[in-house]
C-alpha cells in the first residue's frame, strides 16, 4: 500500500532528493525558495512509501486563492515546469495518485490540486478522479552531433543560426541590468500580440537572485555590432534537462533575426556541458522551425468538491479575458 507523508522542511535531505535521475530544476531547493519568494506559499516536500520502503518524493507548494487552499506541483501561473514525483522504483500509478489525493485533501487539508509530472499522463490516471488538461512543447535531443541538430532546423532558421557574429553577437552575462533588459523586451513581445506579460519585473529579479548561486541559470544577450541589446534569453538546467524559461526581443530589430543565433548558442552551451535534452518550455508555432520533437504535456487536476473545479475553470476564463482586455487597452494607449 502506498502512502505519502510530509517531511519537515528543516529535515529535508536535499542531497538524496537531488540524486534522483528524474529530478528537475523545478524541484530543487533553489527553485522552491524562488517560488516561496514570489508566490508567498508554503513549500511541501513529502516522502512516498510502498509499505515501509521509500520509493520516492513529492514536491509542491500550498497557496490560498479566494480562501481556497490549493496544492500545486506546480500551479498555473507559476512559470514553473515539471514537478510532481521523483521515483526510484516502478509503482502502481493508480495507488500513487489515490494516495496523493488522500495526502493533499486529508493531511494538508487542501481543496484543489494540480500536478504536472512528465511521467504521468492519460494512461496512468485512467479511471481516477483526475481531469487532464493538455498542452505541448518541443524538445531537442542534445546527444546528437551539432550538425545533426542544425540539419533538423528549417532552412531559414539554420541560415540565421550561422549568422551569429556577422549581424549580432551573443554574450553570456550576469550583470545587474539584465533583468530590466529582458523585461522591457518581454513587454514589447506581448504588446505585438495585444497582450501584457503574465508576471512582473520582480519575478525575473527573484529568479536570478535564487538560481544564480545554484549555478542553474544561463542568461544570454544578443547585441548588434554597435553594442545595442536587441534580444535576451533565460535558461535553467538541472541533471540532464535544460529549459527555455524566457525569450524576448525588440520588435524594431527583428530584421536582424537575433533569436535564432541566441537559441543556437544556448543549444551548443548545454550540449558542450553534456546535457541530454533541451525543452522549449511550451508550444508556439515559431518553435517548430528549430527542428524539435513535439511532445504532449499533461496537467492533472482534481478537486475535493465538484463545484471547485467549476469555479477554477470560470476563474481561468475570466483571467484570460482580463489579460486580453488589458492588452488591447495597453496597445491602444501606446498607439495614441
matplotlib code that plots the C-alpha trace (Angstrom):
import matplotlib.pyplot as plt

x = [0.0, 1.4, 1.2, 2.6, 4.0, 5.2, 8.8, 9.7, 11.4, 14.4, 15.0, 14.8, 17.7, 18.4, 21.4, 19.3, 16.5, 18.8, 20.3, 17.1, 17.8, 14.4, 14.9, 14.2, 15.4, 11.8, 12.1, 15.4, 15.7, 16.8, 13.6, 11.4, 12.9, 12.2, 8.6, 8.1, 9.6, 7.3, 4.1, 4.2, 3.2, 4.0, 6.5, 5.8, 8.2, 6.8, 8.1, 6.4, 6.4, 5.3, 4.6, 7.7, 10.0, 10.8, 10.3, 10.3, 9.2, 6.5, 7.3, 4.9, 3.5, 0.3, -1.2, -4.5, -6.7, -10.0, -9.9, -9.3, -6.3, -4.6, -1.7, 0.3, 3.0, 3.2, 0.1, -0.8, 0.9, 4.0, 6.2, 7.4, 7.8, 7.6, 7.4, 5.3, 7.1, 10.6, 10.5, 13.3, 11.2, 8.2, 4.9, 1.2, 0.2, -3.4, -2.3, 0.2, -2.3, -5.0, -2.5, -1.7, -5.4, -5.6, -2.5, -3.5, -7.1, -7.0, -3.5, -2.8, -6.5, -6.4, -9.4, -7.8, -4.6, -2.7, 0.2, 2.5, 4.7, 6.4, 5.9, 2.2, -0.4, -3.8, -2.8, -1.5, -4.6, -7.3, -10.4, -9.2, -11.0, -8.5, -9.0, -6.3, -5.5, -3.3, -0.5, 2.5, 6.2, 9.1, 12.3, 15.7, 17.9, 21.3, 23.1, 23.1, 26.0, 25.8, 25.5, 22.6, 20.8, 21.3, 20.1, 16.8, 16.0, 14.3, 16.5, 15.8, 16.4, 19.6, 20.8, 20.2, 21.8, 25.0, 25.0, 26.0, 28.9, 28.0, 24.9, 24.6, 27.0, 25.8, 27.2, 26.8, 26.1, 25.1, 25.2, 22.6, 20.9, 19.9, 16.5, 15.5, 16.7, 14.8, 11.6, 11.5, 11.8, 9.2, 6.7, 7.4, 6.8, 3.5, 2.5, 2.9, 0.2, -2.1, -1.3, 0.7, 3.2, 1.8, 4.3, 6.0, 9.6, 10.3, 9.8, 12.7, 14.9, 13.9, 14.7, 18.2, 18.7, 17.8, 19.1, 22.4, 24.1, 22.9, 24.7, 21.4, 21.0, 22.1, 21.4, 22.2, 22.1, 22.1, 23.8, 24.3, 27.8, 27.3, 26.6, 22.8, 20.9, 18.2, 17.3, 17.6, 17.1, 16.9, 17.5, 17.6, 19.0, 19.5, 20.6, 20.2, 17.4, 17.7, 14.6, 14.0, 12.4, 12.0, 12.9, 12.4, 13.4, 12.8, 10.2, 12.1, 15.2, 13.5, 15.2, 18.5, 16.9, 18.6, 16.5, 17.9, 21.6, 20.7, 18.9, 21.6, 24.2, 22.1, 21.8, 25.6, 26.3, 24.2, 25.4, 29.0, 28.1, 26.8, 23.1, 20.9, 17.7, 16.6, 12.9, 11.4, 9.1, 5.9, 4.4, 4.3, 4.4, 7.6, 9.5, 8.8, 11.5, 14.2, 13.5, 12.4, 10.1, 6.6, 5.6, 2.4, 2.3, -0.3, -1.7, -3.6, -6.2, -8.5, -11.0, -12.2, -15.7, -17.0, -18.1, -14.4, -13.5, -16.2, -15.1, -11.5, -12.4, -14.5, -11.7, -9.2, -11.6, -12.0, -8.3, -7.7, -10.4, -8.9, -5.5, -6.8, -8.7, -5.7, -3.5, -5.8, -6.0, -2.2, -1.7, -4.3, -2.6, 0.8, -0.5, -2.3]
y = [0.0, 3.4, 6.3, 9.8, 11.6, 15.2, 15.8, 18.7, 21.4, 21.5, 17.8, 17.5, 15.6, 17.6, 15.5, 12.4, 14.2, 15.7, 12.3, 11.1, 10.7, 12.2, 15.3, 18.6, 22.1, 22.9, 20.6, 21.9, 23.9, 27.0, 26.9, 26.2, 29.2, 31.3, 30.1, 30.9, 34.3, 35.3, 33.3, 33.5, 29.9, 27.0, 24.6, 20.9, 18.0, 14.6, 11.0, 8.3, 4.8, 1.5, -0.3, 0.6, 1.1, 4.6, 4.8, 8.5, 12.0, 14.5, 18.3, 21.2, 24.2, 25.3, 28.7, 30.4, 31.8, 33.4, 31.4, 28.1, 26.0, 24.8, 22.3, 23.0, 20.8, 23.3, 25.5, 27.6, 31.0, 30.0, 29.9, 26.5, 23.3, 19.7, 18.9, 16.1, 12.9, 11.6, 7.8, 5.3, 2.2, 1.3, 1.5, 1.3, 4.8, 4.2, 3.7, 6.6, 9.1, 7.9, 8.3, 11.8, 12.8, 11.5, 13.3, 16.6, 16.7, 15.0, 15.6, 19.0, 20.0, 21.5, 21.7, 21.6, 20.0, 20.3, 18.1, 18.4, 15.4, 14.4, 10.7, 10.8, 11.1, 9.8, 6.1, 6.4, 8.2, 6.3, 5.7, 8.0, 11.3, 13.4, 15.7, 16.1, 19.4, 19.2, 21.4, 20.8, 21.6, 20.9, 19.1, 18.7, 15.7, 17.2, 13.8, 14.3, 15.9, 19.7, 19.3, 16.9, 19.4, 22.1, 19.8, 19.3, 23.0, 24.5, 26.2, 29.8, 29.1, 27.2, 30.1, 32.7, 30.5, 30.5, 34.3, 34.7, 37.2, 38.8, 40.7, 40.1, 38.9, 36.6, 37.0, 35.1, 37.6, 38.1, 41.8, 43.6, 45.3, 42.0, 41.7, 45.1, 44.5, 41.2, 42.6, 45.6, 43.4, 41.0, 43.8, 44.6, 40.9, 40.8, 44.2, 42.8, 40.2, 42.8, 41.3, 42.1, 39.9, 37.3, 38.2, 41.3, 42.5, 41.4, 37.8, 38.0, 39.6, 36.9, 34.1, 35.5, 36.1, 32.5, 30.5, 32.1, 30.9, 27.4, 27.5, 26.6, 29.7, 30.8, 34.4, 35.4, 38.8, 39.3, 42.6, 44.4, 45.1, 48.6, 47.1, 47.6, 44.8, 43.5, 40.1, 38.2, 34.7, 33.0, 29.2, 26.9, 23.5, 20.6, 17.0, 16.2, 18.6, 22.3, 24.5, 27.8, 29.9, 33.1, 34.7, 38.3, 40.7, 44.1, 44.3, 47.1, 44.9, 41.7, 42.3, 41.2, 37.9, 37.8, 35.0, 32.2, 32.7, 33.3, 29.9, 28.2, 29.5, 28.0, 24.6, 24.5, 25.6, 22.8, 20.2, 21.0, 20.5, 17.0, 17.9, 15.4, 17.2, 20.8, 21.6, 24.8, 25.0, 25.3, 25.4, 28.1, 27.6, 29.5, 26.9, 24.2, 25.7, 24.6, 21.0, 19.8, 16.9, 17.9, 16.3, 16.4, 17.8, 16.6, 18.7, 16.6, 18.4, 17.2, 19.0, 17.8, 19.1, 19.2, 22.9, 23.9, 22.6, 24.7, 27.8, 27.1, 26.9, 30.1, 32.0, 30.9, 32.1, 35.4, 35.8, 35.2, 37.6, 40.3, 39.8, 40.3, 43.4, 44.9, 44.1, 45.8, 48.8, 49.0, 48.7, 51.5, 53.8, 53.2, 53.8, 57.0]
z = [0.0, -1.0, 1.4, 1.4, 4.5, 4.8, 5.7, 8.0, 6.0, 8.3, 7.9, 4.1, 2.8, -0.3, -1.3, -1.5, -3.4, -5.9, -6.5, -8.3, -12.0, -12.9, -10.7, -12.5, -11.7, -10.7, -7.7, -6.3, -3.2, -5.1, -7.2, -4.2, -2.4, -5.6, -5.6, -2.0, -2.5, -5.4, -4.6, -0.8, -0.4, 1.9, 0.4, 0.8, 0.4, 1.1, 1.1, -0.8, 0.8, -0.5, 2.7, 4.6, 1.6, 0.5, -3.3, -3.9, -3.1, -4.0, -4.2, -4.4, -2.6, -0.9, -1.8, -1.0, -3.7, -2.6, 0.6, -1.2, -0.2, -3.4, -3.7, -6.8, -8.2, -9.8, -10.3, -13.3, -13.5, -11.5, -14.7, -13.5, -15.5, -14.5, -10.8, -9.4, -8.2, -8.1, -8.1, -7.6, -8.5, -10.6, -8.8, -9.3, -10.5, -9.5, -5.9, -6.2, -7.4, -5.0, -2.1, -3.5, -3.2, 0.3, 1.3, -0.3, 0.7, 4.1, 5.6, 4.0, 4.1, 0.6, -1.6, -5.0, -6.5, -9.8, -10.8, -13.9, -14.0, -17.2, -16.5, -15.8, -18.5, -19.6, -19.3, -15.7, -14.3, -16.3, -14.2, -11.4, -10.3, -12.2, -15.2, -17.8, -19.4, -22.5, -23.6, -25.8, -26.0, -28.3, -27.2, -28.9, -28.3, -27.5, -27.7, -31.4, -33.2, -33.7, -37.5, -36.9, -34.7, -37.3, -40.1, -38.3, -38.4, -41.4, -44.0, -42.9, -39.2, -40.0, -42.1, -39.3, -36.7, -38.7, -39.0, -35.3, -35.2, -38.5, -37.6, -33.9, -31.1, -28.4, -24.9, -21.7, -18.9, -15.3, -14.7, -12.6, -15.6, -17.3, -15.6, -16.9, -20.4, -20.5, -19.0, -21.3, -24.3, -22.9, -22.7, -26.4, -27.3, -25.6, -27.0, -30.5, -29.6, -27.9, -24.5, -21.4, -19.6, -17.2, -14.5, -13.2, -13.3, -9.7, -10.7, -13.1, -10.5, -7.9, -10.4, -10.9, -7.2, -6.3, -9.3, -10.0, -6.7, -7.5, -10.9, -12.6, -14.7, -18.2, -19.3, -22.8, -24.7, -28.4, -29.3, -32.5, -33.7, -32.3, -28.9, -28.6, -26.8, -29.1, -27.6, -24.4, -23.1, -19.8, -19.5, -16.5, -16.1, -13.7, -14.3, -18.0, -19.0, -19.9, -20.3, -22.0, -19.3, -21.2, -24.5, -25.5, -28.3, -29.7, -32.5, -34.2, -34.6, -35.9, -39.3, -37.6, -36.6, -33.2, -31.7, -33.9, -33.0, -29.4, -29.1, -31.1, -28.6, -25.8, -27.5, -28.0, -24.5, -23.0, -25.4, -24.5, -20.9, -21.5, -21.1, -22.9, -23.6, -24.3, -23.6, -25.1, -22.1, -24.0, -27.5, -30.1, -33.8, -34.3, -32.2, -34.8, -37.1, -34.6, -35.5, -32.1, -31.5, -30.4, -27.1, -25.2, -21.7, -19.2, -16.3, -13.8, -11.8, -9.1, -6.7, -3.4, -4.3, -7.9, -7.5, -7.0, -10.5, -12.0, -10.0, -11.1, -14.8, -14.5, -12.8, -15.5, -18.3, -16.5, -16.1, -19.8, -20.7, -18.4, -19.9, -23.4, -22.4, -20.6, -23.6, -26.0, -23.7, -23.3, -27.1, -27.7, -25.2, -26.8, -30.3, -29.3]

ax = plt.figure().add_subplot(projection="3d")
ax.plot(x, y, z, "-o")
ax.set_aspect("equal")
plt.show()
